[in-house]
Each structure stands twice: as structure tokens, then as C-alpha cells.
Amino acid sequence: MPTSPPRLRSLRRRIWDLHTGTCRHVLQGHTGRINSLQLSADGKLAATAGEDGTARVWDVRRGHCRRVLTVSGQVCQGSVHAFIAPCVCSC
């Protein structure tokens, strides 16, 4: 019996305003599933890492990607914290 193809998941991640319940930004750039997300201590930056072999540093307030770091292979869950500290200092 044929099976239906799996649903495609959105590759976009959203930043929500918790006070108003509205979407403030849609983070676009990853071409594969996102495995990890980490916020900086001050909440101004976020880092995402995914199956596309990139870690991305985002400006949370503006929704812009500030830096793309390319690694060989996919970035696994939990490894993005290694990227956020150096980028907080140098972005």
C-alpha cells in the first residue's frame, strides 16, 4: 500500500511579541531543518544551527541575519552555544 509523503515543515522561524501575540519577524535563510536555537544573555541576538551546515546569528529586534557560519556537515542540537559567545563579542 502506498504511503503519503511526509509533510514539509516550514524552514522559517518566527519571532513573536508575547505582549501582543503578533509575529514581529520571520527569520529566513536556512535551507534545511533547524536543530538548535540559543539566545544571548541580553536577548539581543539569537543563534540558529541546522541541517544545511550553517549556524546563523540573528539580530532579534530587527530580524536580520548578522552572520552566517558554515561548517562541514550538519550542526547538531546543542552545539550552537559554542557559536553565540564569540559572535556576541565580534558582531
Secondary structure, 3 states (H helix, E strand, C coil): CCCCCCCCCCCCEEEEECCCCEEEEEECCCCCCEEEEEECCCCCEEEEEECCCEEEEEECCCCEEEEEEECCCCCCCCCCHHHHHHHHHHC
